[in-house]
Structure formats: structure tokens, C-alpha cells
Amino acid sequence: TYFKVTYYDQQICASKGSSVIIPCSYHYPTGQRVKETFWTNKRKRNKDPVDLKQDQHYHDRVTYLGDNSKNCTLRIENVEKSDSATYWFRLVTHGEKWIGEPGVTLSVTDLQVEKSQQSGASRVTLTCKNTCSRNVRNIYVWYRNEQYVPNHSDNVLETEEDGMYSCALRRFWDVKAASVRVSVERKSVDYAPKSTSVSVSPSGDIVEGSSVTLTCNSSKANPAVDTYTWFKNGAEISQRGSMQDYDITNITSEDSGDPFIFKSKKGRKHTHCYIYIYSFSRRFSPKRHTSLRKYNVYITLGKRDIAADVIHK
């Protein structure tokens, strides 16, 4: 004995270019016979509304998915920004004319991805922006390199991964915003080598008059080692160069004494590696060879010092 229209979504936010379905159901008095059903988005006082299908702008893009009993669902394809409006369902029987209130408000938007990164931060914040009313609660989907990003349904995404990012409204998941390239600016962290070692070649007995090569090995560090400077008895052996290897040719008893020292630096960052290598016996013979011993390694990086004892074997 009454007329009623139920709009299941009174506000819809749709991506430009998507296909929008407006679900709807209706009820009309018993004894009435349906003559006409249609949708409209133009209403004027004292004038009958115009069927969307009769509108040149809509006629080939709208489809009535309902029936003549209770379903009044409408589909609008390839929506444009100019389609943003309020839509009403119209029912005409052989005795009455009704229009369903309050209608459905459709907002068509262009999605955009905006990115921001605070100075020194290790992550980028992405925002999927639209021009729809804030009263419309949207659920979003995110894509990275065309792959779905799980567990993210808000319009804000924080990431530490490089790649091409895009977003979409979940209801219109196949219409994505233009992709945005993300390249995370990672803060450089200075750190000292976790380990250092010195190798001696050849190994075994050292005979007076032979040659020995000392090599200073260091694990990865930031800044990386790019200069090696060798010292003996506190004085730089500049004529030997600034190489990772230190060669002693025609070795004599004078090569014994205080430790050799290795230093490296890069720009304003310094890494110092003080290494006790070995001492030579005063008498050299095949039967009296160099005894390798414990040496200390001191690492300085920026204003931080790390001391470690290392056994050279």
C-alpha cells in the first residue's frame, strides 16, 4: 500500500573511466501495474523528469539492470567528471507517478598519487588523493610494479622499497592512478670494519736476505678504505707508497722493532688500524724464524672508537 525506493549506496565515489553500478530496489502498492521505470539526474518543478536514455550524453552508456517488480539497479559506463550529479529512480504505474528520495550522489574523480619524504627519513609516504566528499568512506588498493600490495586499504601507504607505485579504489580496482616512481633516499650510516687481519707472504721460515709482503685486510666499512699508509717506529714510510701491501725486500735484523701501523682515510672520515705484526730475531737462519704474535687493532670512525684484539695466525 505504499511506494518505497531503497538506495544501498547514497554516495558513490568513482574513478574516471570506470563502470559504476548503482544498486537499488523498490516496492509499490498492491494492485498497481508498472508502466515505466527509468533513472534521471535532472528535475524541474512542475515538469516530468527526463529519462537518462533520452539524454544524448548518456543514451549509449546507461543500462537499466532492474525489472518491473523490485530491482531498479542502474549501470553507467565510462563515467566522466561531468557525470558527477544526484541520480533518482522514477516509477510510473497506470495510476501513479513516484520518484525515489533522496537519490544517489555520484562523484567522479581523477586519482593521483602524491609522495613525500622527510629529510633523513628512510621511508616514503604515498597518498592516494581524490576529489570526492570526505563523507564517502573509500577502500583503496595499492600496486607496486603492477603487483598488488596486500594488507593496505587506506589512502596512505608508507614504504621503504623502490619501485613504481599506483593506487585505485577497491570498488573500481581496474582503473588505476598514474604510476609514481619511488626511490628511497637512504641515510648513510658510518660504521667501522667488523674485523681486520694481516697476512704475511710467504709463510713459514724467514731467512735474512729474503723478501716478505705484508697485506692489511679489512672487512666492509663506511666510508670504504681507499688509502693505506704504512708506518714504522712512528714514522711514515712514504717512499713505500700508499698500497694495501707492504713489501720488505732483502730483509735484515733492522726490520725488527716497533709495530707497523696501517691507516686509511676517505674525505674527512678516518679509519685507523694499528697493527702489531711481528718482531724479527736478531740472528736469522733457517732454524731461527720469525715468531708471529698477538696484535692489537684500533678502529676510529668519525668520533667513535672501537678497540679489538685480534690474533694473527
C-alpha positions as a Markdown table, in Angstrom:
| # | Residue | x | y | z |
|---|---|---|---|---|
| 1 | Thr | 0.0 | 0.0 | 0.0 |
| 2 | Tyr | 3.0 | 2.3 | -0.3 |
| 3 | Phe | 5.8 | 3.3 | -2.6 |
| 4 | Lys | 9.5 | 3.0 | -1.4 |
| 5 | Val | 12.9 | 3.0 | -3.0 |
| 6 | Thr | 16.0 | 1.7 | -1.2 |
| 7 | Tyr | 19.4 | 3.1 | -2.4 |
| 8 | Tyr | 22.1 | 0.9 | -0.9 |
| 9 | Asp | 24.8 | 3.5 | -1.5 |
| 10 | Gln | 23.6 | 7.0 | -1.2 |
| 11 | Gln | 27.1 | 8.4 | -2.0 |
| 12 | Ile | 29.5 | 6.8 | -4.5 |
| 13 | Cys | 33.0 | 7.9 | -5.4 |
| 14 | Ala | 34.1 | 6.6 | -8.7 |
| 15 | Ser | 37.3 | 6.7 | -10.7 |
| 16 | Lys | 37.1 | 8.5 | -14.1 |
| 17 | Gly | 36.7 | 5.9 | -16.8 |
| 18 | Ser | 35.2 | 3.2 | -14.6 |
| 19 | Ser | 31.9 | 1.5 | -14.9 |
| 20 | Val | 29.6 | 2.3 | -12.0 |
| 21 | Ile | 26.7 | 0.1 | -10.7 |
| 22 | Ile | 24.1 | 1.8 | -8.5 |
| 23 | Pro | 22.3 | -0.9 | -6.6 |
| 24 | Cys | 18.6 | -0.2 | -5.9 |
| 25 | Ser | 15.3 | -1.9 | -5.0 |
| 26 | Tyr | 11.8 | -0.7 | -4.9 |
| 27 | His | 8.3 | -1.5 | -3.7 |
| 28 | Tyr | 4.9 | -0.2 | -4.9 |
| 29 | Pro | 1.3 | -0.6 | -3.8 |
| 30 | Thr | -0.5 | -3.8 | -4.4 |
| 31 | Gly | -3.0 | -3.5 | -7.3 |
| 32 | Gln | -0.8 | -1.1 | -9.3 |
| 33 | Arg | 0.7 | -2.2 | -12.6 |
| 34 | Val | 4.1 | -0.9 | -13.7 |
| 35 | Lys | 4.1 | 1.1 | -16.9 |
| 36 | Glu | 7.5 | 2.7 | -17.0 |
| 37 | Thr | 10.8 | 2.7 | -15.0 |
| 38 | Phe | 13.8 | 4.8 | -15.6 |
| 39 | Trp | 16.6 | 6.9 | -13.9 |
| 40 | Thr | 17.1 | 10.7 | -14.1 |
| 41 | Asn | 19.5 | 13.3 | -12.9 |
| 42 | Lys | 17.5 | 16.4 | -13.9 |
| 43 | Arg | 14.5 | 17.6 | -12.0 |
| 44 | Lys | 12.5 | 20.7 | -12.6 |
| 45 | Arg | 9.4 | 21.9 | -10.7 |
| 46 | Asn | 6.1 | 21.1 | -12.4 |
| 47 | Lys | 7.9 | 19.2 | -15.2 |
| 48 | Asp | 8.3 | 15.5 | -15.6 |
| 49 | Pro | 12.0 | 14.3 | -15.3 |
| 50 | Val | 13.9 | 13.2 | -18.4 |
| 51 | Asp | 14.9 | 9.6 | -18.8 |
| 52 | Leu | 18.7 | 9.3 | -18.9 |
| 53 | Lys | 18.4 | 7.1 | -22.0 |
| 54 | Gln | 16.9 | 10.1 | -23.8 |
| 55 | Asp | 19.9 | 12.3 | -22.9 |
| 56 | Gln | 22.4 | 12.4 | -25.7 |
| 57 | His | 25.2 | 12.5 | -23.2 |
| 58 | Tyr | 24.1 | 9.2 | -21.6 |
| 59 | His | 22.0 | 7.2 | -24.0 |
| 60 | Asp | 24.7 | 4.8 | -25.1 |
| 61 | Arg | 26.4 | 4.5 | -21.7 |
| 62 | Val | 23.5 | 3.7 | -19.3 |
| 63 | Thr | 21.9 | 0.3 | -18.9 |
| 64 | Tyr | 18.9 | -0.5 | -16.7 |
| 65 | Leu | 19.7 | -3.8 | -14.9 |
| 66 | Gly | 16.4 | -3.9 | -13.0 |
| 67 | Asp | 13.0 | -5.3 | -13.7 |
| 68 | Asn | 9.3 | -4.4 | -13.3 |
| 69 | Ser | 8.8 | -5.9 | -9.9 |
| 70 | Lys | 11.5 | -4.9 | -7.3 |
| 71 | Asn | 15.0 | -4.4 | -8.8 |
| 72 | Cys | 16.0 | -1.0 | -10.0 |
| 73 | Thr | 19.8 | -1.3 | -10.4 |
| 74 | Leu | 21.5 | 1.0 | -12.9 |
| 75 | Arg | 24.9 | 0.8 | -14.7 |
| 76 | Ile | 26.7 | 3.8 | -16.1 |
| 77 | Glu | 29.8 | 3.0 | -18.2 |
| 78 | Asn | 33.0 | 5.0 | -18.8 |
| 79 | Val | 32.0 | 7.7 | -16.3 |
| 80 | Glu | 33.3 | 11.3 | -16.8 |
| 81 | Lys | 33.7 | 14.1 | -14.3 |
| 82 | Ser | 30.6 | 15.8 | -15.9 |
| 83 | Asp | 28.6 | 12.7 | -14.7 |
| 84 | Ser | 29.0 | 13.9 | -11.1 |
| 85 | Ala | 25.4 | 14.5 | -10.0 |
| 86 | Thr | 22.5 | 13.1 | -8.0 |
| 87 | Tyr | 20.5 | 10.3 | -9.6 |
| 88 | Trp | 16.9 | 9.3 | -8.8 |
| 89 | Phe | 14.8 | 6.3 | -9.7 |
| 90 | Arg | 11.4 | 7.0 | -11.4 |
| 91 | Leu | 8.4 | 4.7 | -11.3 |
| 92 | Val | 5.3 | 5.2 | -13.4 |
| 93 | Thr | 2.3 | 2.9 | -13.0 |
| 94 | His | -1.1 | 3.2 | -14.7 |
| 95 | Gly | -2.4 | 5.2 | -11.9 |
| 96 | Glu | 0.5 | 6.9 | -10.1 |
| 97 | Lys | 4.0 | 8.5 | -10.6 |
| 98 | Trp | 6.7 | 8.3 | -8.0 |
| 99 | Ile | 10.3 | 9.3 | -7.6 |
| 100 | Gly | 12.6 | 7.9 | -5.0 |
| 101 | Glu | 14.2 | 10.2 | -2.4 |
| 102 | Pro | 16.9 | 11.1 | -1.5 |
| 103 | Gly | 18.6 | 9.7 | -4.6 |
| 104 | Val | 22.3 | 8.7 | -5.1 |
| 105 | Thr | 25.1 | 11.2 | -5.3 |
| 106 | Leu | 27.8 | 10.2 | -7.7 |
| 107 | Ser | 31.2 | 11.9 | -7.6 |
| 108 | Val | 33.7 | 11.1 | -10.4 |
| 109 | Thr | 37.4 | 11.8 | -9.6 |
| 110 | Asp | 40.8 | 11.5 | -11.1 |
| 111 | Leu | 43.0 | 9.6 | -8.7 |
| 112 | Gln | 46.5 | 10.9 | -8.1 |
| 113 | Val | 49.5 | 9.5 | -6.1 |
| 114 | Glu | 51.5 | 12.1 | -4.2 |
| 115 | Lys | 54.7 | 11.2 | -2.5 |
| 116 | Ser | 56.7 | 12.9 | 0.3 |
| 117 | Gln | 59.8 | 12.0 | 2.3 |
| 118 | Gln | 61.1 | 13.9 | 5.3 |
| 119 | Ser | 64.8 | 14.8 | 5.3 |
| 120 | Gly | 66.8 | 11.9 | 6.8 |
| 121 | Ala | 63.8 | 9.5 | 6.8 |
| 122 | Ser | 64.3 | 6.0 | 5.4 |
| 123 | Arg | 60.8 | 5.7 | 4.1 |
| 124 | Val | 58.5 | 7.5 | 1.6 |
| 125 | Thr | 54.9 | 8.4 | 2.3 |
| 126 | Leu | 52.4 | 7.9 | -0.6 |
| 127 | Thr | 48.9 | 9.4 | -0.6 |
| 128 | Cys | 46.1 | 8.4 | -3.0 |
| 129 | Lys | 44.2 | 11.6 | -3.5 |
| 130 | Asn | 40.7 | 12.1 | -4.9 |
| 131 | Thr | 38.2 | 15.0 | -5.1 |
| 132 | Cys | 35.3 | 13.1 | -3.6 |
| 133 | Ser | 33.4 | 14.2 | -0.5 |
| 134 | Arg | 35.1 | 13.3 | 2.8 |
| 135 | Asn | 31.8 | 11.8 | 3.9 |
| 136 | Val | 32.4 | 8.9 | 1.4 |
| 137 | Arg | 34.4 | 6.2 | 3.0 |
| 138 | Asn | 36.6 | 4.6 | 0.4 |
| 139 | Ile | 38.6 | 1.4 | 0.5 |
| 140 | Tyr | 41.8 | 1.5 | -1.5 |
| 141 | Val | 44.2 | -0.9 | -3.2 |
| 142 | Trp | 47.9 | -0.3 | -3.9 |
| 143 | Tyr | 50.1 | -1.6 | -6.6 |
| 144 | Arg | 53.9 | -1.8 | -6.7 |
| 145 | Asn | 55.4 | -2.6 | -10.1 |
| 146 | Glu | 51.9 | -3.7 | -11.3 |
| 147 | Gln | 51.7 | -6.2 | -8.4 |
| 148 | Tyr | 49.0 | -6.0 | -5.7 |
| 149 | Val | 50.3 | -4.8 | -2.3 |
| 150 | Pro | 48.5 | -6.8 | 0.4 |
| 151 | Asn | 47.2 | -5.5 | 3.8 |
| 152 | His | 46.9 | -1.9 | 2.7 |
| 153 | Ser | 43.4 | -0.5 | 2.4 |
| 154 | Asp | 43.9 | 3.2 | 3.4 |
| 155 | Asn | 44.7 | 6.1 | 1.1 |
| 156 | Val | 48.2 | 6.4 | 2.8 |
| 157 | Leu | 51.0 | 4.0 | 2.2 |
| 158 | Glu | 54.4 | 4.1 | 3.8 |
| 159 | Thr | 57.2 | 2.2 | 2.0 |
| 160 | Glu | 61.0 | 1.6 | 2.2 |
| 161 | Glu | 61.1 | -0.2 | -1.2 |
| 162 | Asp | 61.9 | 1.4 | -4.5 |
| 163 | Gly | 59.5 | 0.9 | -7.4 |
| 164 | Met | 56.6 | 2.2 | -9.5 |
| 165 | Tyr | 53.5 | 2.7 | -7.3 |
| 166 | Ser | 49.9 | 3.2 | -8.2 |
| 167 | Cys | 46.5 | 3.1 | -6.4 |
| 168 | Ala | 42.9 | 2.5 | -7.1 |
| 169 | Leu | 39.5 | 2.5 | -5.4 |
| 170 | Arg | 38.8 | -1.1 | -4.5 |
| 171 | Arg | 35.3 | -0.9 | -6.0 |
| 172 | Phe | 37.0 | 0.2 | -9.2 |
| 173 | Trp | 40.3 | -1.7 | -8.8 |
| 174 | Asp | 40.9 | -2.0 | -12.6 |
| 175 | Val | 41.1 | 1.8 | -13.0 |
| 176 | Lys | 44.4 | 2.9 | -11.5 |
| 177 | Ala | 46.0 | 6.3 | -10.9 |
| 178 | Ala | 49.1 | 7.2 | -12.9 |
| 179 | Ser | 52.2 | 5.4 | -11.5 |
| 180 | Val | 54.7 | 7.3 | -9.5 |
| 181 | Arg | 58.4 | 6.3 | -9.2 |
| 182 | Val | 59.7 | 5.9 | -5.7 |
| 183 | Ser | 63.4 | 6.0 | -5.0 |
| 184 | Val | 64.0 | 6.0 | -1.2 |
| 185 | Glu | 66.8 | 8.2 | -0.1 |
| 186 | Arg | 68.6 | 6.1 | 2.5 |
| 187 | Lys | 70.6 | 7.9 | 5.2 |
| 188 | Ser | 74.2 | 6.9 | 5.1 |
| 189 | Val | 75.4 | 5.3 | 8.3 |
| 190 | Asp | 79.1 | 5.4 | 9.2 |
| 191 | Tyr | 80.5 | 2.2 | 10.6 |
| 192 | Ala | 83.9 | 0.7 | 11.3 |
| 193 | Pro | 85.2 | -2.6 | 9.9 |
| 194 | Lys | 83.9 | -5.5 | 12.0 |
| 195 | Ser | 87.2 | -7.3 | 11.6 |
| 196 | Thr | 90.8 | -6.7 | 10.3 |
| 197 | Ser | 93.6 | -9.1 | 9.7 |
| 198 | Val | 97.2 | -9.1 | 8.4 |
| 199 | Ser | 98.6 | -11.8 | 6.2 |
| 200 | Val | 102.3 | -12.5 | 5.6 |
| 201 | Ser | 103.6 | -14.0 | 2.4 |
| 202 | Pro | 105.4 | -16.2 | 2.1 |
| 203 | Ser | 104.5 | -18.1 | 5.3 |
| 204 | Gly | 107.0 | -20.2 | 7.2 |
| 205 | Asp | 110.7 | -19.6 | 7.9 |
| 206 | Ile | 112.0 | -16.1 | 7.1 |
| 207 | Val | 115.7 | -16.1 | 6.1 |
| 208 | Glu | 117.9 | -13.0 | 6.1 |
| 209 | Gly | 118.1 | -11.6 | 2.6 |
| 210 | Ser | 114.6 | -12.9 | 1.6 |
| 211 | Ser | 111.5 | -10.8 | 0.8 |
| 212 | Val | 108.3 | -10.5 | 2.8 |
| 213 | Thr | 104.9 | -9.0 | 1.8 |
| 214 | Leu | 102.6 | -7.8 | 4.5 |
| 215 | Thr | 98.9 | -7.3 | 3.5 |
| 216 | Cys | 96.3 | -5.5 | 5.6 |
| 217 | Asn | 92.8 | -6.9 | 5.1 |
| 218 | Ser | 89.7 | -5.1 | 6.3 |
| 219 | Ser | 86.0 | -6.1 | 6.3 |
| 220 | Lys | 83.4 | -3.7 | 4.7 |
| 221 | Ala | 83.2 | -0.2 | 6.2 |
| 222 | Asn | 81.6 | 3.1 | 5.5 |
| 223 | Pro | 83.3 | 5.1 | 4.3 |
| 224 | Ala | 85.2 | 2.5 | 2.5 |
| 225 | Val | 89.0 | 2.2 | 2.7 |
| 226 | Asp | 90.8 | 3.9 | -0.2 |
| 227 | Thr | 94.2 | 4.8 | 1.2 |
| 228 | Tyr | 96.8 | 2.6 | 3.0 |
| 229 | Thr | 99.7 | 4.4 | 4.7 |
| 230 | Trp | 102.3 | 2.3 | 6.5 |
| 231 | Phe | 104.4 | 3.5 | 9.4 |
| 232 | Lys | 107.4 | 2.1 | 11.3 |
| 233 | Asn | 108.6 | 3.3 | 14.6 |
| 234 | Gly | 106.0 | 6.1 | 14.4 |
| 235 | Ala | 107.3 | 7.5 | 11.1 |
| 236 | Glu | 105.5 | 7.2 | 7.8 |
| 237 | Ile | 107.3 | 5.1 | 5.2 |
| 238 | Ser | 106.3 | 7.4 | 2.4 |
| 239 | Gln | 108.6 | 6.0 | -0.1 |
| 240 | Arg | 106.8 | 2.8 | 0.1 |
| 241 | Gly | 103.6 | 4.3 | -1.4 |
| 242 | Ser | 100.0 | 4.0 | -0.1 |
| 243 | Met | 99.1 | 0.5 | -1.1 |
| 244 | Gln | 97.3 | -2.3 | 0.8 |
| 245 | Asp | 100.5 | -4.4 | 0.5 |
| 246 | Tyr | 103.8 | -3.5 | 2.2 |
| 247 | Asp | 106.9 | -5.2 | 0.7 |
| 248 | Ile | 110.1 | -5.8 | 2.7 |
| 249 | Thr | 112.9 | -6.8 | 0.3 |
| 250 | Asn | 116.3 | -8.1 | 1.4 |
| 251 | Ile | 115.1 | -8.4 | 5.0 |
| 252 | Thr | 117.7 | -7.8 | 7.7 |
| 253 | Ser | 117.7 | -7.5 | 11.5 |
| 254 | Glu | 117.0 | -3.8 | 11.1 |
| 255 | Asp | 113.5 | -4.7 | 10.1 |
| 256 | Ser | 112.7 | -5.8 | 13.6 |
| 257 | Gly | 111.4 | -3.3 | 16.1 |
| 258 | Asp | 108.2 | -1.4 | 16.9 |
| 259 | Pro | 105.0 | -2.4 | 15.2 |
| 260 | Phe | 104.0 | -1.4 | 11.7 |
| 261 | Ile | 100.9 | 0.8 | 11.6 |
| 262 | Phe | 98.2 | 1.0 | 8.9 |
| 263 | Lys | 95.9 | 4.0 | 8.3 |
| 264 | Ser | 93.2 | 4.6 | 5.9 |
| 265 | Lys | 91.1 | 7.6 | 5.2 |
| 266 | Lys | 88.4 | 8.9 | 2.8 |
| 267 | Gly | 87.5 | 12.6 | 2.7 |
| 268 | Arg | 87.1 | 13.8 | 6.2 |
| 269 | Lys | 86.4 | 10.3 | 7.6 |
| 270 | His | 89.3 | 8.5 | 9.0 |
| 271 | Thr | 89.8 | 4.8 | 9.9 |
| 272 | His | 92.9 | 4.0 | 11.8 |
| 273 | Cys | 94.2 | 0.4 | 12.1 |
| 274 | Tyr | 97.2 | 0.0 | 14.4 |
| 275 | Ile | 98.6 | -3.4 | 13.9 |
| 276 | Tyr | 101.3 | -5.3 | 15.8 |
| 277 | Ile | 102.7 | -7.6 | 13.2 |
| 278 | Tyr | 105.8 | -9.4 | 14.4 |
| 279 | Ser | 109.4 | -8.9 | 15.6 |
| 280 | Phe | 112.4 | -10.4 | 13.9 |
| 281 | Ser | 115.0 | -12.4 | 15.7 |
| 282 | Arg | 118.4 | -10.7 | 15.7 |
| 283 | Arg | 120.0 | -13.8 | 14.3 |
| 284 | Phe | 118.5 | -15.0 | 11.0 |
| 285 | Ser | 118.9 | -18.6 | 10.0 |
| 286 | Pro | 116.7 | -21.3 | 8.6 |
| 287 | Lys | 116.4 | -22.7 | 12.1 |
| 288 | Arg | 115.5 | -19.3 | 13.8 |
| 289 | His | 112.5 | -17.9 | 12.2 |
| 290 | Thr | 110.1 | -15.0 | 12.9 |
| 291 | Ser | 107.5 | -15.6 | 15.7 |
| 292 | Leu | 104.1 | -14.2 | 14.9 |
| 293 | Arg | 102.3 | -12.9 | 17.9 |
| 294 | Lys | 99.1 | -11.2 | 19.1 |
| 295 | Tyr | 98.5 | -7.8 | 17.7 |
| 296 | Asn | 96.0 | -5.0 | 18.6 |
| 297 | Val | 93.6 | -3.4 | 16.2 |
| 298 | Tyr | 92.2 | 0.1 | 17.0 |
| 299 | Ile | 89.4 | 1.4 | 14.7 |
| 300 | Thr | 88.4 | 5.1 | 14.6 |
| 301 | Leu | 85.5 | 6.2 | 12.5 |
| 302 | Gly | 84.3 | 9.8 | 12.9 |
| 303 | Lys | 84.1 | 10.4 | 16.7 |
| 304 | Arg | 83.5 | 6.7 | 17.6 |
| 305 | Asp | 86.4 | 4.4 | 18.6 |
| 306 | Ile | 86.3 | 0.7 | 18.7 |
| 307 | Ala | 89.1 | -1.4 | 20.1 |
| 308 | Ala | 89.5 | -5.1 | 19.5 |
| 309 | Asp | 92.2 | -7.7 | 20.0 |
| 310 | Val | 92.9 | -9.9 | 17.0 |
| 311 | Ile | 95.1 | -13.0 | 16.8 |
| 312 | His | 97.1 | -13.3 | 13.6 |
| 313 | Lys | 97.6 | -16.9 | 12.7 |
